[in-house]
Amino acid sequence: MSLPWILGTPTRPVKHAVKAKSGYTNPSWIKFMARRIHIIVAGAGAFGGWTALSLLERGARVTLLDPWGPGNSRASSGGETRIVRCAYGGDKNYTALAARSLTLWARYESRWKQRFLHRTGVLWMASSQTKGFERDSLAVLREEGIRCQQLSEKQMQRRWPQISLSGIEWGLFEPDSGYLDARSSCQAVVQAFIAAGGEYRQAAVLPDRLEDSPGKAMTLSDGSRLSADVCIFACGPWLGSLFPHTIGNLIQPTKQDIFFFGTPPGTSFTSESLPVWGDHRGHFFYGIPGSDSRGFKVADDTRGPRFDPTNGKRTVSPQTLRSVREYIAFRFPPLKDAPLLETRVCQYEQTPDGHFIVDRHPGAENVWIVGGGSGHGFKHGPALGEMTAKLILKDRDPSPIWRMSRFQNTPKK
Ligand SMILES: Cc1cc2nc3c(=O)[nH]c(=O)nc-3n(C[C@H](O)[C@H](O)[C@H](O)COP(=O)(O)OP(=O)(O)OC[C@H]3O[C@@H](n4cnc5c(N)ncnc54)[C@H](O)[C@@H]3O)c2cc1C
């Protein structure tokens, strides 16, 4: 049996192995072949961790690398919580991906006997300023059979009197959505990966000559060299600096400030009484009511200034704090003078169109780039990992919506 990707530098390794022997189409053969493949995944955030686990579960040998650990404080997947929702305006791709992820989150929770998904519901407050996001979402959610409710202003006021609904005409409520534990779920994914036989190393891939000879042996921060049949780079906001010619400015890290406010005693501003919410009034504000007694989380989704994910100063801007305070005084009047308990600075890894990148490196077919979460990637981790693993092991091309060719006229520098 000839295994070309083991004998030499492969181009399209799986295609040569599986498709050339087209008689072998049964899943156990594909699994057997996949087991021979060694895959390196660089980056153990929401994208890399789930992709590594998914590849391992499908029989590949996988080495996962991360310099600072899954869900570390520099990573875009760091911090306590992330929103999970299926409403995506008229975009059926993301609605379907989020719905698949919800299924997978629940499946892994029950397998691991751990809880990460908190189904508090997600409330979208709709006004004439929302440019149809809620109306389009409602249509897609109904079409896809995802549970949702259209609420009148009166119904919302009865249910959540803590919210001042000034300027809000109606609401879209997703009862099965809510929020996810971020850092702890990234850690659980890597624990499961190791328990299932994956190799995890706390080391960085050095950028040296990565762009010039992608797919060749790479140097790690501990001085060792590593090569594999397939390499996946899921390094979030670091992808532009690792691949300056291929990615460069296509993924821009932007500074995002997060605030946690102290709530009055009791539960009226915790997730027992309030859902996760989103409000497109003016800027898009969103929040997660007091999870884990941490305080009322509020953030402005406006893309902040460019940010260095390794050495950037993680202190919030006074202007953003002022605008967030004005906002909560307007929308949640009892929190007008709420004390600021904690702050956090994270970074989005923003693509020009806000869509993810899942594609081969143009210079090496055995190198994949997975990233560009653009402020909404976390929830999709399980389904994106599953999709990426299938693409790689079945040697399929990604859908045009994920490919880098869509940016062919966008300057990378
Ligand atoms: C403030 C904020 C709020 C957000 N809110 C939501 C939300 O509510 N819902 C939602 O779905 N999404 C949300 N997102 C987006 C989501 O968190 C990200 O899109 C997602 O976590 C990105 O995951 P990633 O794995 O691509 O990147 P990361 O989590 O950044 O992972 C990349 C990993 O690569 C590692 N790495 C870096 N350099 C190297 C190297 N040289 N070699 C090896 N490894 C390396 C890093 O240590 C890191 O662990 C939010 C993001 C932020 C910042």
The ligand as a MOL file (V3000), in Angstrom:
LIG
                    3D

  0  0  0     0  0            999 V3000
M  V30 BEGIN CTAB
M  V30 COUNTS 53 58 0 0 0
M  V30 BEGIN ATOM
M  V30 1 C -15.3230 40.6250 23.6770 0
M  V30 2 C -15.7370 39.5360 22.7810 0
M  V30 3 C -17.0580 39.1270 22.7810 0
M  V30 4 C -17.4640 38.1070 21.9320 0
M  V30 5 N -18.7570 37.6900 21.9930 0
M  V30 6 C -19.1390 36.6130 21.2890 0
M  V30 7 C -20.4150 36.0650 21.4980 0
M  V30 8 O -21.1820 36.5620 22.3130 0
M  V30 9 N -20.7550 34.9590 20.8020 0
M  V30 10 C -19.9070 34.3770 19.9200 0
M  V30 11 O -20.2850 33.3710 19.3210 0
M  V30 12 N -18.6650 34.8670 19.7100 0
M  V30 13 C -18.2650 35.9650 20.3820 0
M  V30 14 N -17.0140 36.4750 20.2230 0
M  V30 15 C -16.1450 35.9510 19.1740 0
M  V30 16 C -15.4830 34.6690 19.5700 0
M  V30 17 O -15.1120 34.6880 20.9270 0
M  V30 18 C -14.2750 34.4310 18.6590 0
M  V30 19 O -14.6730 34.5840 17.2990 0
M  V30 20 C -13.7090 33.0510 18.8550 0
M  V30 21 O -13.4930 32.8160 20.2250 0
M  V30 22 C -12.4070 32.9240 18.0660 0
M  V30 23 O -11.8100 31.7040 18.3650 0
M  V30 24 P -10.4250 31.2930 17.6720 0
M  V30 25 O -10.1800 29.9200 18.1120 0
M  V30 26 O -10.4760 31.5910 16.2290 0
M  V30 27 O -9.3530 32.3180 18.2690 0
M  V30 28 P -8.6380 32.3340 19.7060 0
M  V30 29 O -9.5970 32.0420 20.7750 0
M  V30 30 O -7.9070 33.6270 19.7870 0
M  V30 31 O -7.6310 31.1430 19.6450 0
M  V30 32 C -6.4110 31.2470 18.9640 0
M  V30 33 C -5.3870 30.4860 19.7670 0
M  V30 34 O -4.1740 30.4790 19.0290 0
M  V30 35 C -3.1090 30.5030 19.9370 0
M  V30 36 N -1.9170 30.9520 19.2340 0
M  V30 37 C -1.5240 32.2220 18.9700 0
M  V30 38 N -0.3560 32.2130 18.3100 0
M  V30 39 C -0.0060 30.9170 18.1220 0
M  V30 40 C 1.0980 30.2780 17.5200 0
M  V30 41 N 2.0890 30.9840 16.9370 0
M  V30 42 N 1.1650 28.9410 17.5270 0
M  V30 43 C 0.1760 28.1910 18.1100 0
M  V30 44 N -0.9070 28.7620 18.6970 0
M  V30 45 C -0.9950 30.0990 18.7060 0
M  V30 46 C -3.5830 31.4710 21.0210 0
M  V30 47 O -2.9210 31.2830 22.2530 0
M  V30 48 C -5.0690 31.1460 21.1040 0
M  V30 49 O -5.3560 30.2540 22.1450 0
M  V30 50 C -16.5610 37.5060 21.0490 0
M  V30 51 C -15.2100 37.8890 21.0590 0
M  V30 52 C -14.8100 38.8930 21.9200 0
M  V30 53 C -13.3790 39.2910 21.9350 0
M  V30 END ATOM
M  V30 BEGIN BOND
M  V30 1 1 1 2
M  V30 2 1 2 3
M  V30 3 2 2 52
M  V30 4 2 3 4
M  V30 5 1 4 5
M  V30 6 1 4 50
M  V30 7 2 5 6
M  V30 8 1 6 7
M  V30 9 1 6 13
M  V30 10 2 7 8
M  V30 11 1 7 9
M  V30 12 1 9 10
M  V30 13 2 10 11
M  V30 14 1 10 12
M  V30 15 2 12 13
M  V30 16 1 13 14
M  V30 17 1 14 15
M  V30 18 1 14 50
M  V30 19 1 15 16
M  V30 20 1 16 17
M  V30 21 1 16 18
M  V30 22 1 18 19
M  V30 23 1 18 20
M  V30 24 1 20 21
M  V30 25 1 20 22
M  V30 26 1 22 23
M  V30 27 1 23 24
M  V30 28 2 24 25
M  V30 29 1 24 26
M  V30 30 1 24 27
M  V30 31 1 27 28
M  V30 32 2 28 29
M  V30 33 1 28 30
M  V30 34 1 28 31
M  V30 35 1 31 32
M  V30 36 1 32 33
M  V30 37 1 33 34
M  V30 38 1 33 48
M  V30 39 1 34 35
M  V30 40 1 35 36
M  V30 41 1 35 46
M  V30 42 1 36 37
M  V30 43 1 36 45
M  V30 44 2 37 38
M  V30 45 1 38 39
M  V30 46 1 39 40
M  V30 47 2 39 45
M  V30 48 1 40 41
M  V30 49 2 40 42
M  V30 50 1 42 43
M  V30 51 2 43 44
M  V30 52 1 44 45
M  V30 53 1 46 47
M  V30 54 1 46 48
M  V30 55 1 48 49
M  V30 56 2 50 51
M  V30 57 1 51 52
M  V30 58 1 52 53
M  V30 END BOND
M  V30 END CTAB
M  END
